[in-house]
């Protein structure tokens, strides 16, 4: 087999494997019942993903070190309080963004 043919065989095998890994859960959904332990674990995936996104955004990289971003901390705390109190996604997003913009404006004026 030539080198070029081997390259394309590898590409096709990897493409097929990737397609199967991504589409198999969609094909099996509804046809095969998931184990109870898996359903319990999957219930926590959205909260874990959101936590990972929010926590990593609270830091900024300055030079070679990560530094806490005070405006983002204030916005996250305000959004958390609104989320717990209202359980409304829209109000949580609006509050978080408004507090972030105001805090960046105030802290930018104070530091500049």
DATA-V99577 format. One record per residue. N is the residue number from 1. RES is the residue in three letters. NEAR is the number of other ideal C-beta (glycine too) atoms within 8 Angstrom. Layout:
<<N:RES:NEAR> <N:RES:NEAR>>
//
This chain:
<<1:UNK:4> <2:UNK:5> <3:UNK:5> <4:UNK:6> <5:UNK:8> <6:UNK:9> <7:UNK:8> <8:UNK:8> <9:UNK:9> <10:UNK:8> <11:UNK:8> <12:UNK:8> <13:UNK:8> <14:UNK:8> <15:UNK:8> <16:UNK:8> <17:UNK:8> <18:UNK:8> <19:UNK:8> <20:UNK:8> <21:UNK:7> <22:UNK:8> <23:UNK:8> <24:UNK:8> <25:UNK:7> <26:UNK:7> <27:UNK:7> <28:UNK:8> <29:UNK:6> <30:UNK:3> <31:UNK:5> <32:UNK:4> <33:UNK:3> <34:UNK:7> <35:UNK:6> <36:UNK:6> <37:UNK:6> <38:UNK:8> <39:UNK:9> <40:UNK:8> <41:UNK:8> <42:UNK:8> <43:UNK:6> <44:UNK:8> <45:UNK:8> <46:UNK:6> <47:UNK:7> <48:UNK:8> <49:UNK:8> <50:UNK:8> <51:UNK:8> <52:UNK:8> <53:UNK:8> <54:UNK:9> <55:UNK:7> <56:UNK:7> <57:UNK:7> <58:UNK:10> <59:UNK:9> <60:UNK:7> <61:UNK:8> <62:UNK:6> <63:UNK:4> <64:UNK:3> <65:UNK:6> <66:UNK:6> <67:UNK:8> <68:UNK:6> <69:UNK:9> <70:UNK:8> <71:UNK:10> <72:UNK:11> <73:UNK:10> <74:UNK:11> <75:UNK:13> <76:UNK:11> <77:UNK:8> <78:UNK:11> <79:UNK:13> <80:UNK:8> <81:UNK:8> <82:UNK:13> <83:UNK:11> <84:UNK:6> <85:UNK:6> <86:UNK:7> <87:UNK:5> <88:UNK:8> <89:UNK:6> <90:UNK:6> <91:UNK:9> <92:UNK:12> <93:UNK:9> <94:UNK:8> <95:UNK:11> <96:UNK:13> <97:UNK:9> <98:UNK:8> <99:UNK:12> <100:UNK:12> <101:UNK:8> <102:UNK:8> <103:UNK:12> <104:UNK:9> <105:UNK:8> <106:UNK:8> <107:UNK:10> <108:UNK:8> <109:UNK:7> <110:UNK:6> <111:UNK:5> <112:UNK:4>>
//
